[in-house]
Amino acid sequence: MKVKDFYENWEIGCIPKYAKLLMNFEEELIFDIISNLDEFNRIKNKKEALILDCGCGFGSFYNLTKDLNTIYLDISFNLLKKFNIKTNKICGDILNLPFKDNSFDLILCINVLEHVDYKKALSEMRRVLKKEGTCIIVVVNKNSIINEELFTDWKIYHQPLDIKDFESIEGFYIAYWKTFYFVHPIFKIFPTKILGKFLKFFKKVDNKLANTKMFKNKGQFLICVLKVR
Ligand SMILES: C[S@@+](CC[C@H](N)C(=O)[O-])C[C@H]1O[C@@H](n2cnc3c(N)ncnc32)[C@H](O)[C@@H]1O
């Protein structure tokens, strides 16, 4: 099945409760990490800054950018329809962005690069970023020791990446990176009430593990801040 067709037919209703809990946990971690990034806050404070949420889906991360000048792009018309805002939504392809060169100060690209030719996508994002622009990427980590099948076992094109894949991308340098999400898949066997409580506790532990030498590169997800060279 093609990636686009998969998302055109995707319904949130068919996800089991434990999966929703794990996905919410992942989203909370992403939200916290991005909202505490110096680079994100620097751009957020620039009044004129223009932001692109590239592969926004139905707007899971809308709260990060809702007060900023943001354009939301996704290839799936179905998901954009589910995204409950009226303006600034565009149906388009990350591999052929419908914007002029040097347009954006910041691009957020969260859990999208796994599904596409990531080098081509990065080259497109580089083209539409301004000279001092920044790209914040979240992707499933190829080096993870977690391997939660919810995030790794896909029937459509899904290629996890690691920090090395971003080291020699033309036009960018890596300004910051870390991996995160260290919940072992075994925990999902517990009833959802217990799993929920466990995840609440684990939120504090996750960041500690991410900062240890042993696990630095081993989380389920990688966040990478790329700056235009
Ligand atoms: C795992 S979802 C992530 C959505 C959202 N960023 C989030 O984290 O909730 C992947 C998204 O990438 C979008 N996508 C896949 N291929 C794309 C492409 N070529 N151009 C733009 N969006 C694409 C999908 O439609 C889907 O919304």
PDBQT file of the ligand as one rigid body, heavy atoms in Angstrom, charges set to zero:
ROOT
HETATM    1  C1  LIG A 301       3.121   9.387  11.642  1.00  0.00    +0.000 C 
HETATM    2  S1  LIG A 301       2.188  10.650  10.892  1.00  0.00    +0.000 S 
HETATM    3  C2  LIG A 301       2.768  12.077  11.793  1.00  0.00    +0.000 C 
HETATM    4  C3  LIG A 301       1.796  13.228  11.780  1.00  0.00    +0.000 C 
HETATM    5  C4  LIG A 301       2.157  14.372  12.717  1.00  0.00    +0.000 C 
HETATM    6  N1  LIG A 301       3.388  15.020  12.318  1.00  0.00    +0.000 N 
HETATM    7  C5  LIG A 301       2.258  13.864  14.131  1.00  0.00    +0.000 C 
HETATM    8  O1  LIG A 301       3.389  13.664  14.604  1.00  0.00    +0.000 OA
HETATM    9  O2  LIG A 301       1.213  13.599  14.722  1.00  0.00    +0.000 OA
HETATM   10  C6  LIG A 301       3.005  10.859   9.339  1.00  0.00    +0.000 C 
HETATM   11  C7  LIG A 301       2.424  11.976   8.524  1.00  0.00    +0.000 C 
HETATM   12  O3  LIG A 301       3.230  12.205   7.378  1.00  0.00    +0.000 OA
HETATM   13  C8  LIG A 301       2.372  12.511   6.303  1.00  0.00    +0.000 C 
HETATM   14  N2  LIG A 301       3.103  12.270   5.042  1.00  0.00    +0.000 N 
HETATM   15  C9  LIG A 301       3.531  11.092   4.567  1.00  0.00    +0.000 A 
HETATM   16  N3  LIG A 301       4.151  11.259   3.385  1.00  0.00    +0.000 NA
HETATM   17  C10 LIG A 301       4.114  12.585   3.114  1.00  0.00    +0.000 A 
HETATM   18  C11 LIG A 301       4.569  13.385   2.040  1.00  0.00    +0.000 A 
HETATM   19  N4  LIG A 301       5.195  12.856   0.973  1.00  0.00    +0.000 N 
HETATM   20  N5  LIG A 301       4.367  14.723   2.088  1.00  0.00    +0.000 NA
HETATM   21  C12 LIG A 301       3.721  15.285   3.155  1.00  0.00    +0.000 A 
HETATM   22  N6  LIG A 301       3.254  14.564   4.191  1.00  0.00    +0.000 NA
HETATM   23  C13 LIG A 301       3.445  13.237   4.184  1.00  0.00    +0.000 A 
HETATM   24  C14 LIG A 301       1.202  11.600   6.518  1.00  0.00    +0.000 C 
HETATM   25  O4  LIG A 301       0.073  11.951   5.770  1.00  0.00    +0.000 OA
HETATM   26  C15 LIG A 301       1.018  11.701   8.019  1.00  0.00    +0.000 C 
HETATM   27  O5  LIG A 301       0.187  12.760   8.378  1.00  0.00    +0.000 OA
ENDROOT
TORSDOF 0
